[in-house]
Amino acid sequence: MSAMTEYRVRRVSDLTVIDLQGKLDAFAGVALDRAYAQIGQEVKTILLNFGGVDLINSTGIAVLIGLIVQATKAGRRLLACCLSDHYIKIFRVARLSDYIGIFPDEATALASRQESESQL
């Protein structure tokens, strides 16, 4: 059995950050569902912080696809930060990067978000 995926939900500016820790596998679905349920209806952008994630396997990718579907239906945008180079490549090959903006760290994601809003 896999170690439990842990998460923390926090608000930064106008978006919600979900800090993930542990393994993103079949068991991670429960943790992500709980984290997603904690987000208020008014939140339009969610930043997934992968800084504490040790492993993302194929079922973890499927869990992320489910989250993408859920967020898209709710009109929410997903961002990701702190992915290793290996997982950035996987996100690109699996085309997750078509639906999740990828940033090297949280500060860059926040700055990018603020820049895009100032251009509106």
C-alpha positions as a printed NumPy array, in Angstrom:
array([[  0.   ,   0.   ,   0.   ],
       [  1.21 ,   3.494,  -0.833],
       [  1.971,   6.233,   1.669],
       [ -0.877,   8.667,   2.021],
       [ -0.76 ,  11.83 ,  -0.049],
       [ -0.885,  14.842,   2.225],
       [ -2.089,  18.288,   1.275],
       [ -2.556,  21.773,   2.611],
       [ -4.958,  24.31 ,   1.128],
       [ -4.154,  27.987,   1.495],
       [ -5.231,  31.25 ,  -0.035],
       [ -2.674,  33.558,  -1.667],
       [ -4.   ,  36.734,  -3.211],
       [ -6.959,  35.788,  -5.419],
       [ -6.039,  32.153,  -5.927],
       [ -5.906,  28.986,  -3.892],
       [ -2.714,  26.956,  -3.5  ],
       [ -2.832,  23.223,  -2.855],
       [  0.518,  22.1  ,  -1.464],
       [  0.948,  18.391,  -2.198],
       [  3.279,  16.022,  -0.405],
       [  4.054,  12.34 ,  -0.79 ],
       [  3.116,  10.154,  -3.721],
       [  0.607,  11.022,  -6.402],
       [ -0.871,   7.618,  -7.172],
       [ -4.233,   5.854,  -7.06 ],
       [ -4.616,   6.721,  -3.38 ],
       [ -4.076,  10.433,  -4.047],
       [ -7.555,  10.836,  -5.512],
       [ -9.144,  10.992,  -2.065],
       [ -6.71 ,  13.666,  -0.877],
       [ -7.179,  15.78 ,  -4.024],
       [-10.96 ,  15.46 ,  -3.792],
       [-10.832,  16.653,  -0.172],
       [ -8.524,  19.535,  -1.053],
       [-10.709,  20.559,  -3.998],
       [-13.817,  20.454,  -1.798],
       [-12.213,  23.008,   0.557],
       [-11.951,  25.609,  -2.19 ],
       [-14.611,  28.296,  -2.214],
       [-16.877,  28.723,  -5.224],
       [-15.444,  32.181,  -5.96 ],
       [-11.928,  30.831,  -6.608],
       [-11.144,  30.776, -10.317],
       [ -7.474,  29.803, -10.229],
       [ -5.857,  26.902,  -8.388],
       [ -2.096,  26.465,  -8.069],
       [ -0.92 ,  22.91 ,  -7.447],
       [  2.425,  23.014,  -5.651],
       [  4.283,  19.762,  -6.352],
       [  7.327,  20.705,  -4.257],
       [  6.729,  17.913,  -1.751],
       [  5.756,  15.211,  -4.239],
       [  8.163,  12.271,  -4.433],
       [  6.453,  10.272,  -7.162],
       [  3.746,  10.681,  -9.8  ],
       [  2.792,   7.403, -11.45 ],
       [  0.324,   6.628, -14.237],
       [ -2.652,   6.426, -11.88 ],
       [ -1.545,   9.758, -10.411],
       [ -1.693,  11.204, -13.922],
       [ -5.244,   9.814, -14.207],
       [ -6.127,  11.506, -10.904],
       [ -4.805,  14.799, -12.317],
       [ -6.875,  14.343, -15.471],
       [ -9.95 ,  13.932, -13.269],
       [ -9.045,  17.169, -11.488],
       [ -8.626,  18.933, -14.842],
       [-12.105,  17.792, -15.897],
       [-13.606,  18.912, -12.593],
       [-11.901,  22.323, -12.728],
       [-12.808,  22.882, -16.382],
       [-16.476,  22.174, -15.705],
       [-16.368,  24.73 , -12.864],
       [-14.66 ,  27.339, -15.075],
       [-11.445,  27.206, -13.064],
       [ -7.864,  27.487, -14.261],
       [ -5.149,  25.139, -12.996],
       [ -1.504,  26.067, -12.567],
       [  1.378,  23.903, -11.347],
       [  4.717,  24.74 ,  -9.797],
       [  7.795,  23.011,  -8.434],
       [  7.711,  20.054, -10.824],
       [ 11.02 ,  18.341, -11.513],
       [ 12.342,  18.399, -15.092],
       [ 11.321,  14.744, -15.388],
       [  7.698,  15.481, -14.498],
       [  7.595,  18.582, -16.692],
       [  8.48 ,  16.297, -19.619],
       [  5.776,  13.836, -18.586],
       [  3.205,  16.643, -18.318],
       [  4.151,  17.721, -21.851],
       [  4.077,  14.196, -23.331],
       [  0.753,  13.431, -21.616],
       [ -0.488,  16.862, -22.799],
       [ -1.398,  17.892, -19.26 ],
       [  0.511,  21.097, -19.958],
       [ -2.218,  21.971, -22.484],
       [ -4.568,  22.355, -19.518],
       [ -2.25 ,  23.233, -16.631],
       [  0.111,  26.2  , -16.759],
       [  3.548,  25.108, -15.526],
       [  5.843,  27.395, -13.525],
       [  9.21 ,  26.74 , -11.871],
       [  8.095,  28.037,  -8.457],
       [  5.204,  29.641,  -6.617],
       [  6.551,  33.198,  -6.886],
       [  6.8  ,  32.938, -10.684],
       [  3.276,  31.545, -10.93 ],
       [  1.917,  34.38 ,  -8.781],
       [  3.835,  37.018, -10.742],
       [  2.597,  35.588, -14.038],
       [ -0.957,  35.607, -12.733],
       [ -0.672,  39.25 , -11.672],
       [  0.853,  40.257, -15.036],
       [ -1.93 ,  38.574, -17.027],
       [ -4.595,  40.325, -14.932],
       [ -2.945,  43.758, -15.37 ],
       [ -3.106,  43.29 , -19.147],
       [ -6.906,  42.852, -19.081]])
